Each structure stands twice: as structure tokens, then as C-alpha cells.
């Protein structure tokens, strides 16, 4: 089975993990602090809070921003459930902003229209969670202008975008938003097994996120280590030492991973240029990590339907996928009143898009074979 993405683990990674397993600390030790330092240094943020998943990171960031019952939070329909769950878990009300059909990222035009209407009804969001989809950065300058104009906070869900850049500024450097979240799941750009982090320049967000990560507890910095203070109801969302050490090791290879993924994406675009498919559109100055390689199929020119193409590739042992089935059409959101037709671009995208294999160690012969299989079936 050829996956759409997968981890790349080296002997150096394995040796680092072995070393930690033989050490005195398997959790709450020096590797976590080292990993957080490395994240801050690489992505140019003042603070880094590492956690056990990006879902946890989103939850903690919302908590730290005081998102509470009946607050309004917006995100996009074309995302994983965690981008909305983080707000729902706190009792907030979720709404969506449609995507741009070419970039697959949040539509600035649709967002501005929705904000203008929301202001008239006194229903402006307290928080906007934007997604750098497939690794392609959103239009952060435009988002920041709207943020200041309509007075809302921004979390960048950069789960796909470790290593991406926006006009040479690394995604992870929070100059346009309040907090940025990364995912280190095995299919992502770098992995810590499971894991994630919050990057921010705001001391309060970092401090509160750390408290909530540690069951709401503030550790005593005095000479009385047994004495601590619990300020909040929190969670155990800590990352462990093995994961943190693996993360630091993987971070050293980030540039290699990005080079390989971008090289593979270019290869696909050349090889598939004569087929009835299109790709995610990117403007100059936007550098993608290419967590996902997505093709949009033009079914006006293909004598097959979406299900036929998808299932055929799966039968041929290519584990293609759809990222994502529109969130507003999931049962939980249908019960909240969301209906088909409300966000047409996200729905159209989901009827045409397939994530095809891309990861650093993917061999050219496998790519060529996949292209041959796909070409024969849809031509």
C-alpha cells in the first residue's frame, strides 16, 4: 500500500530515542525544554509550548484566549474536525467561511463580506481559526488587516505547514496572529510520533497554555519543589521525552524534507500537465511545505465519476484520500442547522479533489507507475 504521506525515520532518530529510553527521564525532562527551544529558534517565536497533539494545542490556545460558552468562533469547512472541536469543547458557537476554489485556503473576499454582515447584526467572531491548507500559507497580510479592522483574534492552524514560508517569514513566526499550532503526527512534515505545539509572541497565552497543559498547575520556582499552586482546571496534555527528542532530531532534517516534497510536487505537475487535472494555486512569495499533493479532477472531461476514480486507485494499492469532506456536512453540524449549498466552494472542492502520494522517500519509479495507472484510467 502506497500511502498519501508517511513518516521518514533515520538511524539518527532511532539512536536519539534509544538514548532517551536509557536515561533517567521519560517525561518532564530536559528533552522537552530542548525541543521547545529548538522550535522557538527555528520559527522565530518568543514562546513555544509543546503538547501531545495538535488537537490539544488548538484546545489549549482557545482556553488561553478565554474562549468560553456562547463566544463566536469561525473556521473553514475544508479542515479536520479538531479546527472546530477546540471551540465546541468550550461551549463556543462555530460558524464557517468558505474557501477560495483555487488556493483551497480561506477566501478573503468571503471573509470580508461575512464580517461586514456580522458587524451589522452584532455577531462578530471573537476568534478566527485559519488553516494553511496542504502547507500553502493563507494571505496573512489581508487577514491581519481584517483582524485589526473588526477586532478579532487569530489562531493559525498550521498543522500542514511546518516549514512553509510567507514572503520569507516562516509559518510559526506569529507576527500576523495571536498563536500558531503545528502538528507532528507521522503523516506530517516532521513527527514526534503523536505531538504538537503552540507558538506565540504573547506571554499570557504561553503561560496559560503551560498551566492548562499541566492540570492547571504552576510549578514552584523556589527552593520548595514540593509546593505548587493549582490555578485552573486543566489537562495532562504533556509531550513525553521520547517524542520531544525525536522532534529535535527530525527538526534537523526539515530542510531536506521540504526540498524532497517540493521536488516531487514539481515532478507531478510536469508529468500530469496534459491530463484533465488542476493543482492548488500559489502566488509568488508563498512557499508550501507540500504536506499534501492534491489534484482536482475535471469530470467534464473524464468519463468516470469521483467514486470510481478514488476506489480504482485504492484497489491498485494507492492509499489516496480526500482532505476533507466538508465539516459543515458532518452529522454534528447538520444538527446545528448547516446545510448543503451553504459553502459551495468547499463542497465543489470535495467532489473533485484527491490527495495523491507524496513523502520524502517516495521513489521516482513508484511515482511514474502511479502516474501511468492514473493516466490509463482517466484518459
Secondary structure, DSSP 8 states (H G I E B T S, - for coil): -EESS-----HHHHHHHHHHHTSS-SBSSHHHHHHHHHHHHHHT-SEEEEES-HHHHHHHHHHHTT--TT-EEEE-SSS-THHHHHHHTTT-EEEE--B-TTT-SB-HHHHHHHHHHHHHTT---SEEEEE-GGG----HHHHHHHHHHHT-EEEEE-TT-TT-EETTEETT--SSSSEEEEE--TTSSS--SS-EEEEES-HHHHHHHHHHHBTTEE---SS-TT--EE-S---B---BHHHHHHHHHHHTTHHHHHHHHHHHHHHHHHHTTTSSEEE----TTEE---S-EEEEE-TTS-SS-HHHHHHHHHHTTEE-B-S---GGGSHHHHTTT--TTSSHHHHHHHTTEEEE---TT--HHHHHHHHHHHHHHH-
